Amino acid sequence: MPHVILKLYPGKSAEQKAAIADEIVKALIKTGHWGADAVSVGIEDVAPQDWVESVFKPEIIDKPDTLYKKPGYNPLA
């Protein structure tokens, strides 16, 4: 614990995803004071045409109390 799931559009290389995961781990170690062995990071590609139904509505619109950084876009507007 903790486990972070990052959802993003396809197109990042495996090397980029590994670097992103490394930075997330560093941030959690620094700010949450967890050990590196306690942290896991998953990265899921989500096609642009699936974003609203798979991510925006269920993860952003339907869970406002869990968001600590809201997006600056609204595909429903």
N, C-alpha and C positions, 0 to 999 in steps of 0.2 A: 504494500500500500504506500503510496497512491498509484493508481493506474490512470493514465491520460490517453484519451482517444482523440486524435486529430483527424478531422474530415476536410478534404480539400479536393479541388478539381484535379483530374489527371494531368500529368505532364512533368512532374518533378522526378528526377532520376533517383535511383536507389541511393546514390551518394548524397544527394541533396536531402533526402528523407532521413538518412542517418545523421547528417549534420544538424537538421532541425531537431531530431530526437535528442541528440547530445545537448543542445542548448536548453531544451525543456528540462532535461535531467539536472543540468547545472543550476537552473533557476529554482527548481524544487529543493535541491540540496541547500542552496544559499538562503532561500526565504522560508522554507518549511522545516529545515533542519533534519531532513531525512537522510539516511545513508543511501549511497548509490544502489546498493543491493535491494533496497526496499521499493525502488521506483521502476515502473514499466511504462512504455509508450507504444501505442499502436497507431498506425497511420492508415486511413482508409480513403481510397480514391472514390469520388462520387461524380458521376457524369453531370455536366451542366444542366441537362434536361431533367435530371432527377433531383436536383438540389432543393427546390422548393418543397417537394413532397417528402423527401428523405431526410432533409436536414433543417431547412428554414422553419417549416411549420412545427414539426415535433420537438426540435431541440432548442429553437429560439423563441418562437411565438408561444408555444405551449408550456414553456418552462421559464418565465421571466424572473422568478425568484432565484434561479440558479445562475443567472448571467451576471458576471462581474465586469464584463466588457461587452457592450451591445454593439452590433454592427452599424455602420453608417449608411447602409443601403436598405431598401425595402422592395423586393421584387413583387410585392402584392399591391403596391401603391399605384 
